Amino acid sequence: MHTSISSPRHCVFALSFLSVVVCFTLLRLDAPAGTNAVPGATFRGEFYPANTLGYALESNYQRLTNAIRGYQPWNDQPWLGYQWMSTNVAAYRLNPRSVIFGKRGATALSLAQFNSTQNHLCAVTRRHAIGTAHWGDGASLDNQIVWFMGTNGMVHGMRTTNCFADKSVTKEFEDMEVVQFTQDLPADVEVMRVAGPLTNSWRGFAAYFSPSPEPGHLPILMLCQHGYLGRGGQQHVGSPFGVGGDSGSPSFIIHGDELINVGGLSPYPSPQMQRKIDELCRRSGLNPARYQMQVVSLTNYPQWPY
């Protein structure tokens, strides 16, 4: 069933694919109200007409950042007190001057690098988070702690079990890491929905842009190992994006007031990914129908060429 919503509520590039088998909740994104007021927008030299996804994202980003007095895109950290490679997360605080503060799905971003690696994870179901597999094998991912901060600022540590990692870039799972928790995420941690329709390639998302399909040329946000947000490879105060160690961290768009996972630094949400989540659920005695990624369809926007 397709439901239309007019404004959502609220590097080394490791690309992976995902796939879905049962019960996807598909929502369709319409352009937020008012985005047709001007004929188009430009990002990194690319012009996006007013009816395109690129225009919706760029105009929405300008709306959000204009509302933050003195906003500095190169100095945006979602958490105050963040320290590279530290698990002293109890000292972190939500940053009200971050462009993602209070947005739906923002709490799906893990606070600290995972498993002594440099990448952050992104929760895509109440029991599962994704990263990239070339940091380690499935067994080394088990019995680790992933830290999240809820909407109320409370920190939660989630222990992992029965995880999956496939480092291949030629086989089905394409450098995919799926981390499973021993229990569901608490209610104050919102999972991040994923862009759809799900395909077997990140270029399924990139088809909505012209003519440069690489993540560094697109108006998408990336969370790097140093805890900064960057859009389209935006350099931050520490270093540029796309350096060794950034692989696996979340990449997402802000549509309206919601973050939506699109892959890029992390595996691309695909039917294969959902099948692996289903498999991990069955192996743990869980009902896979309870742990389906929530897919937001982009099909109301035209693909290139416009």
C-alpha positions in Angstrom: 0.0 0.0 0.0 1.3 3.4 -1.0 0.7 6.4 1.3 1.6 9.9 0.3 3.0 12.4 2.8 3.5 16.0 2.0 6.0 16.9 4.6 7.6 14.3 6.8 7.2 14.9 10.5 9.6 15.7 11.8 35.8 7.9 2.3 36.5 5.4 0.9 33.0 4.6 -0.2 31.8 1.2 0.9 28.7 0.4 -1.1 26.4 -2.5 -0.3 23.1 -3.7 -1.3 19.9 -4.7 0.5 16.8 -6.6 -0.2 13.4 -7.0 1.4 11.1 -9.9 1.6 8.1 -9.2 3.8 5.9 -6.4 4.9 7.6 -3.2 3.9 5.8 0.0 4.9 6.2 2.1 1.8 5.7 5.8 2.0 6.1 8.2 -0.8 7.8 11.5 -0.5 6.2 14.6 -2.0 8.1 17.8 -2.3 7.7 19.9 0.9 5.3 22.7 0.7 6.6 25.9 -0.9 9.5 24.3 -2.8 8.1 25.3 -6.1 8.4 29.0 -5.2 11.6 29.3 -7.3 12.6 27.6 -10.5 15.5 25.6 -9.2 18.6 25.3 -7.0 22.3 24.6 -7.5 24.5 22.3 -5.5 28.2 21.9 -6.4 27.6 23.3 -9.8 24.6 21.0 -10.5 21.3 22.7 -11.3 18.2 21.0 -10.0 14.8 22.1 -11.3 12.0 22.8 -8.8 10.3 19.4 -9.1 13.4 17.3 -8.4 14.7 15.6 -5.3 17.9 17.7 -5.5 15.9 20.9 -5.3 13.7 19.6 -2.4 16.8 18.7 -0.5 18.8 21.9 -1.2 15.9 24.2 -0.5 15.0 22.3 2.7 18.7 22.5 3.9 18.7 26.2 3.3 15.5 26.5 5.3 16.9 24.5 8.2 20.3 26.2 8.3 18.9 29.7 8.0 16.9 29.0 11.1 20.2 28.5 13.1 21.8 31.8 13.7 25.5 31.8 12.5 25.3 28.2 11.4 28.7 26.8 10.3 28.4 23.7 8.1 32.0 22.8 8.6 31.7 22.7 12.4 28.4 20.8 12.9 28.7 18.0 15.5 25.4 16.4 16.6 26.8 15.8 20.1 28.6 18.3 22.4 31.6 16.8 24.1 32.3 14.3 21.4 35.8 12.7 21.4 37.3 10.7 18.7 37.6 6.9 19.5 36.2 7.5 23.0 33.4 5.6 24.7 33.0 8.2 27.5 29.6 8.8 26.0 28.0 9.7 29.4 29.5 13.1 29.0 27.9 13.8 25.6 25.0 16.1 25.1 22.7 16.7 22.2 23.7 19.8 20.2 20.8 22.1 19.6 22.8 24.0 16.9 23.2 20.9 14.8 21.1 20.8 11.6 19.8 17.4 12.6 18.8 18.3 16.2 15.3 17.1 16.9 14.9 15.5 13.5 13.1 12.2 13.1 15.7 9.4 12.8 18.6 11.4 14.3 18.8 9.1 17.4 19.5 6.2 15.1 23.1 7.4 14.8 25.4 5.6 17.2 27.4 7.9 19.5 30.8 6.2 19.5 32.8 4.3 16.9 31.9 0.6 16.9 34.1 -2.3 18.0 37.4 -0.4 18.2 36.9 0.8 14.6 36.4 4.3 13.4 32.9 4.1 11.9 29.5 4.8 13.5 26.4 2.6 12.9 22.9 3.4 12.0 19.8 1.6 13.4 17.4 0.6 10.7 15.1 -1.6 12.8 14.5 -1.8 16.5 16.9 -4.7 16.7 19.4 -4.0 13.9 22.0 -1.5 12.8 24.2 -1.4 9.7 27.8 -0.6 8.9 30.5 -1.8 6.5 32.1 -5.2 6.8 35.7 -4.6 6.0 36.3 -3.7 9.6 35.9 -7.3 10.9 34.1 -10.6 10.6 30.7 -11.5 12.1 32.2 -13.2 15.1 34.3 -10.2 16.1 31.1 -8.1 16.1 29.3 -10.1 18.8 29.2 -9.2 22.4 30.1 -5.5 21.8 28.3 -2.4 22.9 26.7 0.1 20.6 25.8 3.5 22.2 22.8 5.6 21.3 21.3 8.8 22.7 17.6 9.0 22.9 15.4 12.0 22.2 15.4 12.9 25.9 19.2 12.9 26.1 19.5 9.5 27.9 22.4 7.3 26.8 21.7 3.6 26.0 24.2 0.8 25.5 23.0 -2.0 23.3 24.9 -5.4 23.3 25.3 -7.2 20.0 24.8 -10.9 19.2 24.5 -13.1 16.0 26.0 -10.4 13.8 26.8 -10.7 10.1 29.7 -9.3 8.0 30.7 -10.1 4.4 33.7 -8.2 3.1 33.2 -9.2 -0.5 32.7 -6.5 -3.1 31.7 -9.0 -5.8 29.2 -11.3 -4.1 25.6 -10.7 -3.0 26.2 -8.7 0.2 28.8 -6.2 -1.0 30.8 -5.3 2.1 27.8 -5.4 4.3 27.7 -5.4 8.1 24.4 -6.1 10.0 24.6 -5.8 13.8 21.9 -7.4 15.9 21.1 -6.4 19.5 20.1 -8.7 22.3 17.0 -6.6 22.9 14.9 -4.0 21.1 16.0 -0.4 21.2 14.3 1.7 23.9 11.3 3.8 22.9 13.2 7.1 22.9 15.6 5.9 20.1 13.9 6.3 16.7 15.2 4.1 13.9 16.1 5.7 10.6 13.9 4.9 7.6 15.6 4.0 4.3 15.2 5.4 0.8 13.4 3.3 -1.7 12.3 1.6 -3.8 15.0 -0.9 -2.7 17.4 -1.9 -5.4 20.6 -3.9 -5.7 22.8 -0.8 -6.3 23.5 2.6 -4.7 23.0 4.1 -8.1 19.3 3.4 -7.7 19.3 6.4 -5.4 21.9 8.4 -7.4 19.5 8.1 -10.5 17.6 11.0 -9.0 20.5 13.3 -9.6 22.4 14.6 -12.6 24.9 13.8 -13.9 27.4 13.0 -11.1 26.4 9.8 -9.2 29.2 9.8 -6.6 28.3 10.6 -3.0 30.8 13.5 -2.8 28.9 15.3 -5.5 25.4 14.9 -4.0 23.5 17.0 -1.4 23.5 14.1 1.1 24.8 14.3 4.7 27.6 12.0 6.0 28.7 11.4 9.6 32.4 11.0 9.8 34.6 9.4 12.4 35.4 12.7 14.1 31.7 13.2 14.8 31.2 16.0 12.3 28.4 16.2 9.7 29.4 17.0 6.1 27.3 17.4 3.0 28.6 16.2 -0.3 32.2 15.8 1.0 32.1 19.1 3.0 35.4 19.6 4.7 35.1 20.0 8.5 37.5 21.5 11.0 39.5 18.3 11.4 39.8 16.9 7.8 37.9 16.4 4.6 35.3 13.5 4.4 36.2 10.3 2.6 39.4 9.6 4.5 40.4 6.2 5.7 38.2 5.2 8.6 35.0 7.0 7.4 33.7 3.8 5.6 30.6 2.4 7.2 29.3 5.6 8.9 25.8 6.7 8.1 24.9 8.7 5.0 21.4 10.2 4.8 19.3 13.0 3.4 17.1 15.5 5.3 13.7 15.6 3.8 11.4 17.9 5.7 12.2 17.2 9.3 13.3 13.6 8.8 16.6 11.8 8.2 16.4 9.0 5.6 19.3 6.6 5.1 20.6 6.4 1.5 23.9 4.5 1.8 27.1 5.8 0.4 29.6 5.6 3.2 27.6 2.7 4.6 25.9 -0.2 2.7 23.0 0.9 0.5 19.6 -0.4 1.8 18.7 -3.3 -0.4 16.6 -6.4 -0.7 19.7 -8.5 0.2 20.1 -6.5 3.5 16.5 -7.2 4.5 16.9 -10.9 3.7 20.0 -11.0 5.9 18.1 -9.2 8.7 15.3 -11.8 8.3 17.8 -14.6 8.5 19.4 -13.2 11.7 16.0 -12.9 13.3 15.1 -16.6 12.5 18.4 -17.7 13.8 17.7 -16.0 17.1 14.1 -17.1 17.4 12.7 -13.7 16.5 9.7 -13.0 14.2 11.2 -11.3 11.0 7.9 -9.5 10.4 8.6 -7.3 13.5 12.0 -6.2 12.1 11.4 -4.8 8.6 13.2 -1.7 7.4 10.7 1.1 6.8 11.1 2.2 3.2 10.3 5.7 2.0 9.7 5.8 -1.7 11.3 8.5 -3.8 9.3 7.7 -6.9 7.3 11.0 -6.8 10.5 12.7 -8.0 11.7 12.4 -11.6 14.9 10.5 -12.3 17.6 11.9 -14.6 17.3 13.0 -17.3 14.6 15.4 -16.1 
